[in-house]
């Protein structure tokens, strides 16, 4: 599954990580899954 999260419209935990990303990542990692994160830093 691929999910794009618009940081300008979601609550943030920091400048680069949204609350939604953190919650989903935690869920995947608990199930021994993998996560690939791409930061476009233009």
C-alpha positions in Angstrom: 0.0 0.0 0.0 1.2 3.5 -0.8 0.0 6.5 1.2 0.8 10.1 0.6 0.4 12.5 3.5 0.1 16.2 2.9 2.0 17.7 5.8 0.4 21.1 5.2 -3.1 19.6 6.1 -2.3 17.2 8.9 -1.3 17.6 12.5 2.4 17.3 12.9 4.7 15.8 15.5 7.7 17.6 14.0 8.6 19.5 10.8 8.8 16.2 8.8 6.6 13.7 10.6 2.8 13.8 10.8 0.8 12.1 13.6 -0.9 9.9 11.0 2.5 8.7 9.6 3.8 7.9 13.1 0.6 5.9 14.0 0.6 3.9 10.7 4.4 3.2 10.9 4.1 2.0 14.5 1.3 -0.4 13.5 3.3 -1.8 10.5 6.4 -2.2 12.6 4.5 -4.0 15.4 3.5 -6.6 12.7 7.2 -7.0 11.6 6.4 -5.1 8.3 8.6 -2.8 6.3 8.4 0.9 5.7 10.1 3.0 3.0 10.1 6.7 3.6 10.9 9.2 0.8 11.5 12.8 1.8 11.4 15.2 -1.1 13.6 18.1 0.2 13.6 20.6 -2.6 
